[in-house]
Amino acid sequence: MKWIGNRYFYDSWEEMCLPGRVGLLIIDQQNDFTHPDGYYAGRGWDVSMLQDITPNLNRLAAAARHAGIPVYWSQNIIKQGFVSDAPVWLATHANVGLKALDQTDFFTMEGTWGAEIYEECDVQPSDIVIPKLRSTVFHNTELEGLMRAHGLETVVVTGQVTEGCVDNTVRGARDRDFYTVLVPDAVGSISEERHQRSLLTWTGRIPTPTTEQLGAYWEEAESP
């Protein structure tokens, strides 16, 4: 902790991630994005990195629960008929396969297997699943309210994709005055180049402990 005048701030990831002041967020680790039978893989996109981070996500979730830290899983949702899409999102989705509003073969459509959390993820009843309609998990969801209700000051950001929903959620968290921690080996993308470029944006600006460092810290911690 450091002081400027009569005000203080945390200056290490250990202080930020102390049980009682932190929540773990796992972004959009869903079947359509990650599973070999999902939408992404079905179009020939490389989902290997998204699959490879799953053990790290499960370890962090288990360590968080051990320390009494809330675990939040975000779930990207597109409503049937694309009624949830503003024009800008219709344009975005057209670039990745949308051809008609009655189309059912698309990623994370509400109520489908593809929208469910990836089957290799260890989701427990005590965890909270947060549906979202936009890129940042903080846009019109219950995440901020849940964190404020429990007095949390920090969000640990993991999941996918690094240059998209992860990056936007980091920005959204900081704009809402949350300390924000990014775990580089627990985020992923279908593009190694974009993944690395996004990580470089945040390296040195926010704390970036590894899964091993953060997992061990929480495993050794006592719940508040």
Disulfide bonds with the S-S distance in Angstrom:
none
